[in-house]
Each structure stands twice: as structure tokens, then as C-alpha cells.
């Protein structure tokens, strides 16, 4: 089931975030601030992943998506991405680290195209690819 998290679950999301990303991590305060824009995938009463998105210039931007390492390659990321793409708009955007080939290939399979890049986007100085999908 995909749903908004309870406040009591935000620390679990923070732990998933910390385990998946070495750089450019969200703070626990980001989860509190954007709680209404966060969705979790829960199965068997276990939160297996989440995404955080927001509306920006008539499109939806995927700020972060992460899956608990125990459930990687089990379809959780696909379910979350499908939910994100069900928003009622025609344009979706995101940034991705080009070294994250699993995510990059997933986004390409879902119709995202690279439309640019940003130098030093991540706190470690790495650039990010800017991707877009239009319906």
C-alpha cells in the first residue's frame, strides 16, 4: 500500500535515506517540513521505501526516492515511481547522479530523458543529470 507516513514513522524514513545515500542526504527536518508530500510503500506492516516530491513550475519534481536495502530489486522502486507518475500533470522532473546506474536506467525505462546537468549539484561536488518526462 502507498500512503502518507505518520509522524511517528518519519525516523524510519530518515534511516532509509541515511542507509541509501552517502551524500546530499535529507535532514529529519525535511521529512517533517514536507510530510504531506511524502509517500511510503508499506507491505506486511513494513515500510519498504518512500518518495518525496513537490510541485514546481507546473510540473512535479521528484526530490528523493529510496528503498530499504533489504527490498531493492523487488519492485518497490517501480511501485513508488508509478505512484509519482500518476499525479495529474503533464511534466515530471528529477535529478540523478550519473554513477547511480540502477536509478538512471529505471528512469530511462519510464520515459525520462536527460535534458541537462548541474555541476556540483551534490554536496560531494558531483554533477547531477537533470531529467524530464512529458506525458
Rosetta blueprint (number, residue, H / E / L):
1 X L
2 X E
3 X E
4 X L
5 X L
6 X L
7 X H
8 X H
9 X H
10 X H
11 X H
12 X H
13 X H
14 X H
15 X H
16 X H
17 X H
18 X H
19 X H
20 X H
21 X L
22 X L
23 X L
24 X L
25 X L
26 X L
27 X L
28 X H
29 X H
30 X H
31 X H
32 X H
33 X H
34 X L
35 X H
36 X H
37 X H
38 X E
39 X E
40 X E
41 X E
42 X E
43 X E
44 X L
45 X L
46 X E
47 X E
48 X E
49 X E
50 X E
51 X E
52 X E
53 X E
54 X E
55 X E
56 X E
57 X L
58 X L
59 X E
60 X E
61 X E
62 X E
63 X E
64 X E
65 X E
66 X E
67 X E
68 X L
69 X H
70 X H
71 X H
72 X L
73 X L
74 X L
75 X L
76 X H
77 X H
78 X H
79 X H
80 X H
81 X H
82 X H
83 X H
84 X H
85 X L
86 X L
87 X L
88 X L
89 X L
90 X L
91 X E
92 X E
93 X E
94 X E
95 X E
96 X E
97 X L
98 X L
99 X L
100 X L
101 X H
102 X H
103 X H
104 X H
105 X H
106 X H
107 X H
108 X H
109 X H
110 X L
111 X L
112 X L
113 X E
114 X E
115 X E
116 X E
117 X E
118 X E
119 X L
120 X L
121 X L
122 X L
123 X L
124 X L
125 X L
126 X L
127 X L
128 X E
129 X E
130 X E
131 X E
132 X E
133 X E
134 X E
135 X L
